[in-house]
Amino acid sequence: MDTEKTAGPIWTVGRGVSVGLLMFVLVALLWNIVRFGGSGDDDAPKTERLARPGSVQVEYRVLGSATGADLTWTDGRGQTSQASGKAVPLTSKDGRPLGFVATRGASLYLSAQNTGASGDLTCEIVVNGHVIAKNTSSGGYTVVTCQATA
């Protein structure tokens, strides 16, 4: 009489060790992708993001004794933007410096006008951690401008 052998379950003890190890490796890999390479919050530019090859990390700073400023700046794509009545020192919505990634060689521009009757303003353009442009203006309603190439 012929007896037919049926295949055993996939999750046998011998294979269980291999499957368990494979699952552990996959979970560890996914954890590292989420932890180090996840997309994160894309609402605002972040200075901690790493620049891609051929690009640089840019940070715009507005500091001083003035309490507010109207701003004009170019972003990493060369687009000009404006904002009125921003608090000094300038930070993003989450309190971090205003930063973004730009293509190497891009034109960078930042202008700030004091919205008060007194005080001073300093603008700085920082590329890859180095201040490459810095200017200061003093007095009410004065304008300070910084320009540089990334």
C-alpha positions in Angstrom: 0.0 0.0 0.0 1.3 3.4 -1.0 1.1 6.0 1.6 1.1 9.6 0.6 3.3 12.0 2.6 1.8 15.4 3.1 4.0 18.4 3.6 4.4 19.6 7.1 3.6 23.1 8.3 6.0 25.8 7.2 6.5 27.0 10.8 8.4 23.9 12.0 11.1 24.2 14.7 14.0 24.1 12.2 12.5 26.7 9.9 11.1 28.6 12.8 14.5 29.8 13.9 15.2 31.0 10.3 11.9 32.7 10.0 12.3 34.3 13.4 15.7 35.6 12.5 14.4 36.9 9.2 11.5 38.7 11.0 13.9 40.3 13.5 16.2 41.6 10.7 13.2 43.0 8.8 11.8 44.8 11.9 15.3 46.2 12.6 15.7 47.4 9.1 12.3 49.1 9.0 13.0 50.7 12.4 16.2 52.2 11.1 14.5 53.5 7.9 11.8 55.2 9.9 14.2 56.5 12.5 16.9 57.9 10.2 15.4 58.2 6.8 11.7 58.9 7.3 10.1 61.9 5.6 9.2 63.6 8.8 7.3 66.9 9.0 7.4 68.7 5.6 5.5 71.8 6.7 8.6 74.0 7.0 12.2 73.8 5.9 14.4 72.3 8.5 18.1 73.0 9.0 18.9 69.5 10.3 18.0 68.0 6.9 21.1 67.0 5.0 21.9 68.7 1.7 21.8 66.5 -1.4 24.9 66.2 -3.6 25.3 69.4 -5.5 23.3 71.3 -2.9 23.9 73.2 0.3 22.1 73.8 3.6 21.0 77.5 3.9 19.9 79.3 7.0 18.5 82.9 7.1 18.9 84.8 10.4 17.4 88.2 11.4 18.6 89.4 14.8 18.8 92.6 16.8 17.1 94.9 19.3 14.2 95.7 17.0 11.0 93.8 17.9 9.6 93.3 14.5 10.5 93.3 10.8 9.0 93.0 7.3 10.9 90.5 5.3 11.7 89.7 1.6 13.7 86.6 0.7 14.4 84.1 -2.0 14.0 80.4 -1.3 16.0 77.3 -2.5 14.1 77.4 -5.8 14.7 81.1 -6.5 11.2 82.1 -5.6 10.7 85.5 -3.9 8.5 85.6 -0.8 7.4 88.3 1.6 6.1 88.4 5.2 5.1 91.3 7.3 5.4 91.9 11.0 7.7 89.0 11.9 9.2 88.8 15.4 12.9 89.3 15.9 14.9 87.1 16.2 13.4 85.3 13.2 12.5 81.6 13.7 10.2 79.1 11.9 6.8 78.2 13.4 8.4 75.5 15.5 11.0 77.9 17.0 13.9 76.6 14.9 16.1 78.7 12.6 14.6 79.3 9.1 16.5 77.0 6.8 16.3 75.1 3.5 18.3 73.2 1.0 19.4 75.1 -2.1 21.3 74.2 -5.3 25.0 75.1 -5.1 25.4 78.4 -7.0 21.8 79.7 -6.3 21.3 83.4 -5.6 20.4 84.0 -2.0 18.7 87.2 -0.8 17.3 88.4 2.5 16.0 91.8 3.3 14.4 93.0 6.6 12.8 96.4 7.4 12.5 97.5 11.0 8.8 98.0 11.8 9.5 100.1 14.9 10.7 103.6 15.6 14.0 102.4 17.1 16.3 99.4 17.3 18.8 97.7 15.1 18.6 94.7 12.7 21.3 92.3 11.6 20.7 89.8 8.7 22.9 86.8 8.1 23.0 84.2 5.4 24.6 80.9 6.6 25.6 78.2 4.2 26.7 74.8 5.5 27.3 76.3 8.9 29.4 79.3 7.7 28.2 82.9 7.8 28.7 84.1 4.2 26.8 87.4 4.3 26.2 89.7 7.3 24.9 93.3 7.5 23.4 95.6 10.2 21.2 98.7 10.1 20.3 101.0 13.0 17.3 103.2 13.6 13.6 103.2 13.1 12.2 101.8 9.9 15.7 101.2 8.4 16.3 98.3 6.0 19.1 95.7 6.1 19.9 93.5 3.1 22.1 90.4 2.7 23.0 88.8 -0.7 25.2 85.8 -1.4 25.7 82.9 -3.8 25.1 79.4 -2.3 
